[in-house]
Amino acid sequence: MNSCLLLMALLTFLYACVVFLSAFLLFLVQPMVAKQLLPILGGSAAVWTTCLVFFQSALLIGYMYADFAVTRLRPRTQALTHVTLLACALATLGLHIRANQWAATWHPMLTVFALLSLIIGLPYLALSATTPLLQAWYTNSFHAGWSYRMFSLSNAGALLALLLYPALIEPHVTLKTQTRGFSTGFFVFAVLCGGIAWSVRQTLPEPAPMSDAEDTIRAVSPQRRALWLLLPGCASLLLCAFTSHLSQNVAAIPLLWILPLSAYLLSFIIAFHSPQAYPRWLMVRLAACTLGILGYLARDVHQALPVQLSVPLYCGCLFVLCFFFHGELYRLRPTAGSATGFYLQIALGSALGSLFVGVVAPNLFRVNYELAIGLVLAAILALAVMWDFGVVARLFWSAAALALVWIGIQQARAWQHDALVQLRSFYGTLRVTETHWPPLAETTRTLYHGTIQHGVQLFGNGLRMQPASYYAPDSGIGLALRFCCEGHTKRVGVVGLGAGTLAAYGQSGDDFRFYEIDPLVERIARELFTYLRETPAHADVVLGDARFSISRERGAPFDILVLDAFSGDAVPVHLLTQQALTLYRKHLAPDGILAFHISSQYLDLEPVLGRQAEQAGMRAVTVHSAGDESHGIFVADWVLLTNNEQFLAKPEVARASQPSATRNNVGLWTDDYSSVLPILKWQPRPH
């Protein structure tokens, strides 16, 4: 008897280890492959959102495979099929993404799906199917009731990988070593999982006849099956909507997406740990309070809480709502023997939620309304699960849903205030406002990407062609454009178009070439701002990722190459690596200038560029310029890399600049290594 209990404990431990390892690898590989997409698609936050859609969709396919195997295949066939899948997945490890013509010219979303399918399709499928498949094998082989905790354990493994990657792995391990580590971990997983698969071929019972399986399905009410789909679907929708809202409308902080995803996973871990982990009476009341708080915050799109308060508040609210949904989901769970169908519904709902935010909404709405829609859906689902609580509960949640609908309408009206145009693409939400501030300007137009200002033009009092915002004459780029090429025409390359402000520095005979990844930005710059139309210089726009586009340049070298793409929430790291700098210098005149715009509340890019300059044997100077609200001038930080001693010796340049600092904890960024964690500003300076 004791030996049987010991064997049972050892097998339980083995199952738990494999489930934990599979989830850990599942979430470890996600940021690894997303980083490999940067040279092809740029550093947009939309790339990561689309990756999430792929991961949720692949998870759904894995769960479909697990459900089919458990309910339709004989034990021996299940084992052989899964061992074959593991072997094929092992054979595909080690593939690499290379930027090429077909990848760079496809629609970005299709490119993400195609490349991720080629690189990690089969390994991801095998990892995704592990939790429901092993839970079913464990339950059917040993008739034990512990199996639902495997789902909690798998989410714990995912959360651990999510936290370890940016904190320990990315800052200290190169991408090549990360890939080798993942391949080693997957090999260990495949061996252990394959061993379990081969062993259960003797212990699993034959699948139930189709008629019995259909009777089991019919025994679950349609209402309950709908909630199995809608509860995780709303939680997934809220996860993606909160992540998008935080990064675009609250704070453009790199790695911020980790916090809402951690809250989402933590809610799964606690809810599925045990029946006692979900205090329903408390969570119903907390969910109601949370929706009230979020409704109040959503009512006024222009109010701005301090980031130190808003980020924890939003993440805490997301955790409460997800815990409420996942707790109700666990309460409605079926018996462990039919759990694969239950997990399939969860995966389908989660995929639909992320698909709505990542694919449907950007093509359906011009403004980010997903959070408001998610809150309304949350109130409706609360009404559904609280229906049996009586008339008072029904009236309360019905009123809450109607109130949130009204708030959504008010929010839509607020977004239209002062807006000339609102557009949306794969790369985010664009909005142009027209105001009469500052009064000196009479009319001012401002381009926003989310809440980040990407260009300003003042139309009155002779200010129409005055460079505004971060590009004032005494800024780093202003000094470079004024003093680099005295006595002859200049050729200027600019990564990041914005409103086209830098074209205001153009003189007759000059050549300005802008590189812009978002086609809508070019449309706005040409139609609603006049810099490109009225500059005396020749100005053209090249669409696509800047690094890829520059690599195809065949024209004369640039006198100045401007890198102005680092103010968003997702830093295009591939534009700051040693290999990128080598490419820039190849297309730069010998005495040319590389100008990097590093104005950011949350990132200190100066030591990164200082290290790059050291490696390349170039001088790096930092120019900090003051703001002037009456003329639409912002505080700006620029780093200039050059070997042009004559330019650096100019009195105006020498007075305004200082050598760029380096830090021991910031290493040389390459295509194989980078980490934004050491350069985060924990006490951001306002601009």
C-alpha positions, 0 to 999 in steps of 0.5 A, spaced: 500 500 500 505 504 501 509 503 495 503 504 491 502 511 494 509 513 493 508 511 486 502 515 485 506 521 489 512 520 484 507 520 478 503 526 480 510 530 481 512 528 474 506 530 471 506 537 475 513 538 473 511 537 465 505 541 466 509 547 469 515 546 464 511 546 458 507 553 461 514 556 462 517 554 455 510 557 452 511 564 455 519 564 455 519 563 447 513 569 446 518 575 447 524 571 444 521 570 437 517 577 438 524 580 438 526 577 432 520 580 428 523 587 430 528 588 424 522 586 419 516 590 422 519 595 427 518 596 434 511 598 434 506 595 440 501 593 435 507 587 433 506 585 440 499 585 440 498 581 434 503 576 437 498 575 442 493 574 437 497 568 434 499 565 441 492 565 443 490 562 436 495 557 437 493 555 444 486 554 441 489 549 436 493 546 441 486 545 446 482 542 440 488 537 438 488 535 446 480 534 446 480 530 439 485 526 442 482 524 448 475 523 446 476 520 439 482 516 439 484 510 442 490 510 448 495 507 443 493 512 438 493 517 442 500 516 445 503 514 438 500 521 435 503 525 441 510 522 440 510 523 433 508 531 434 513 532 439 518 529 434 516 533 429 517 539 433 524 537 435 526 537 428 523 544 427 527 547 432 533 552 431 530 556 425 531 563 424 528 569 421 531 573 416 529 580 414 527 579 406 523 582 401 517 578 401 516 579 409 517 586 409 512 587 403 506 583 406 501 586 410 504 586 417 499 582 421 500 576 415 507 577 416 507 576 424 502 570 423 506 567 417 513 567 420 511 565 427 508 559 424 514 557 421 519 558 427 515 556 433 508 553 430 509 545 432 513 546 438 508 551 440 502 547 438 505 541 442 506 546 449 499 548 448 496 541 448 500 539 454 496 542 460 489 539 458 492 533 455 496 531 461 490 533 465 485 528 462 491 522 462 492 523 469 484 523 471 483 517 466 489 513 469 488 514 476 481 517 477 484 522 482 481 529 483 487 533 483 487 534 476 484 541 476 490 544 480 494 543 474 491 548 470 493 553 476 500 550 476 501 551 468 499 559 469 504 559 475 509 557 470 507 562 465 507 567 470 514 565 472 517 566 465 514 572 464 517 575 470 524 572 469 525 574 462 525 582 462 528 581 469 534 576 469 534 573 462 534 579 457 539 583 461 544 578 461 543 572 456 544 574 448 538 572 444 542 566 441 544 563 447 536 564 449 534 560 443 539 554 445 536 554 452 529 554 449 531 548 445 535 545 451 529 546 455 524 543 450 528 537 448 527 535 456 520 537 456 519 532 449 523 527 453 519 527 459 512 528 456 514 523 450 515 518 456 508 519 459 505 519 453 508 512 452 506 509 459 499 511 458 497 507 452 497 501 457 493 505 463 488 509 459 481 506 458 478 506 451 474 512 449 467 512 451 462 511 445 460 517 441 453 516 443 455 516 451 459 522 449 454 526 446 449 525 452 455 528 456 455 534 452 447 535 452 447 534 460 451 541 460 446 546 459 447 551 453 447 557 458 453 554 462 457 552 455 455 560 453 459 562 459 464 557 458 466 561 452 464 568 454 467 569 461 474 567 459 473 571 452 471 578 456 477 577 461 482 576 454 478 582 451 479 586 457 487 584 458 488 586 451 484 593 452 487 595 458 494 593 455 493 598 449 490 603 453 495 603 458 501 604 453 497 609 448 493 613 453 496 613 460 504 612 459 508 610 453 513 605 458 516 599 455 515 593 458 509 596 461 505 590 458 508 585 463 503 588 469 496 587 466 499 580 463 501 578 470 495 580 473 491 576 468 495 570 469 495 571 477 487 571 477 487 564 473 492 561 478 488 563 484 481 561 481 483 554 479 487 553 485 481 550 489 474 551 491 475 555 497 480 560 493 474 564 490 470 568 495 464 569 491 460 574 496 466 578 496 468 578 489 461 580 486 461 587 491 469 588 488 467 587 481 461 592 482 466 597 485 471 596 480 466 597 474 464 604 478 471 606 478 473 604 471 467 608 469 468 614 472 475 614 469 473 613 462 468 618 463 473 624 461 478 622 456 482 628 458 483 627 465 490 625 467 492 621 474 499 621 476 502 615 472 504 612 479 497 612 481 494 610 474 498 604 472 497 600 479 490 602 479 488 600 472 492 593 473 488 592 480 482 593 477 484 588 471 485 583 476 479 584 480 475 583 474 479 577 471 479 574 478 471 575 478 470 572 471 475 566 472 472 564 479 465 564 476 468 560 470 471 555 475 465 554 479 461 552 473 467 547 471 465 540 469 467 534 472 475 532 471 473 527 466 470 532 461 475 537 462 478 537 455 472 540 452 471 545 458 479 548 456 477 548 449 471 553 450 476 557 455 481 557 449 476 559 444 473 565 448 480 567 450 482 567 442 476 571 440 477 576 445 484 577 443 482 577 436 477 582 437 482 587 440 488 585 435 484 584 429 477 586 428 477 593 432 483 596 429 479 595 422 472 597 425 473 603 429 477 609 428 478 610 436 480 605 441 473 604 444 475 597 446 476 598 453 469 601 454 466 595 450 469 590 455 466 594 461 459 594 458 460 586 456 463 585 463 457 588 466 452 584 462 456 578 464 455 579 471 448 580 470 448 573 467 452 570 473 448 573 478 441 572 475 439 567 480 440 572 486 434 575 485 430 582 482 435 587 486 441 584 483 438 584 476 436 591 476 443 593 479 447 590 474 442 592 468 443 599 470 450 598 471 450 596 464 446 602 461 450 607 465 457 604 462 453 604 455 452 612 456 459 613 459 462 610 452 457 614 448 460 620 452 467 618 451 466 617 443 464 625 444 470 627 448 475 624 443 471 628 437 472 634 441 477 639 437 479 633 432 480 634 425 481 627 423 481 620 427 484 614 424 487 608 426 492 603 422 496 596 424 501 601 428 496 605 432 491 610 433 492 617 430 489 624 431 490 631 429 487 636 433 486 644 431 486 649 437 487 656 438 493 655 443 498 658 444 494 665 442 500 667 439 499 662 434 492 663 432 491 656 430 495 650 432 495 643 429 497 637 433 498 630 431 498 625 436 499 617 436 495 615 442 497 621 447 504 622 444 505 628 440 508 627 434 508 634 431 506 641 431 505 646 426 503 654 428 499 657 423 499 665 425 503 671 426 509 668 421 510 662 425 507 657 419 514 654 417 518 655 424 520 648 427 516 647 433 515 642 438 522 638 439 525 641 433 527 648 435 533 652 432 537 651 439 535 643 439 540 638 437 537 637 431 536 644 430 544 645 431 546 640 426 541 642 420 544 649 421 551 648 422 553 642 419 553 644 411 555 651 411 556 653 404 553 647 400 547 643 399 545 638 404 542 631 404 538 629 410 535 622 412 529 622 417 527 616 420 520 618 423 516 623 419 511 625 424 508 632 421 514 633 417 517 638 421 524 637 419 522 639 412 522 646 415 529 647 415 530 645 408 533 650 403 533 650 395 537 644 393 537 640 399 534 633 399 530 630 405 528 623 405 523 621 410 522 614 412 516 612 415 513 605 417 505 607 417 502 610 411 497 614 415 502 618 418 504 620 411 497 621 409 496 626 415 503 630 414 501 631 406 494 633 407 493 637 414 500 640 415 504 644 410 511 643 412 512 637 406 508 642 401 512 648 402 519 647 404 524 649 398 527 643 399 526 636 395 522 632 400 520 625 399 517 619 403 519 612 403 514 607 407 516 601 410 521 599 416 527 604 416 533 599 417 530 595 411 529 601 407 536 604 408 539 598 407 536 598 400 539 605 399 543 607 392 543 614 392 549 619 395 551 619 402 547 623 407 550 629 411 545 628 416 541 622 418 536 623 424 533 617 428 526 620 431 523 613 433 524 612 440 518 616 444 513 610 443 511 605 448 515 599 444 522 601 443 525 599 436 531 596 439 533 594 432 534 601 430 539 602 436 544 596 435 551 595 433 549 592 426 544 598 425 550 603 427 554 600 422 549 600 416 548 608 418 555 609 417 555 606 410 550 611 408 553 617 411 558 622 409 565 621 412 564 628 416 556 626 417 552 627 423 547 621 426 542 625 430 538 621 435 532 624 439 532 621 446 526 625 449 523 620 453 519 621 460 521 613 461 527 611 458 535 614 458 538 612 451 544 616 452 548 611 455 546 606 450 548 611 444 555 613 448 557 606 448 555 605 441 559 611 439 565 608 443 565 602 439 565 605 433 570 610 434 565 616 434 564 623 438 558 623 442 555 629 445 548 630 448 544 637 447 539 639 452 534 645 450 529 648 454 522 649 452 518 655 450 510 654 450 508 661 447 512 658 441 510 651 441 517 649 443 518 643 447 524 641 452 528 636 448 534 631 448 538 629 442 545 625 442 549 627 436 554 622 433 560 624 429 567 625 427 566 632 424 571 636 429 569 643 425 562 642 427 563 640 434 568 646 435 562 651 433 561 656 438 553 655 438 554 647 438 560 647 444 556 651 448 550 647 448 553 640 448 556 636 453 560 629 452 554 623 452 555 619 458 556 611 459 554 607 465 557 600 467 550 597 467 549 598 460 552 594 455 553 594 447 546 593 444 547 588 438 542 584 434 543 579 439 543 582 445 539 588 448 535 590 454 531 596 456 531 594 464 537 598 466 535 604 462 528 605 465 527 612 469 524 610 475 523 617 477 521 620 470 522 627 468 516 631 465 517 634 458 
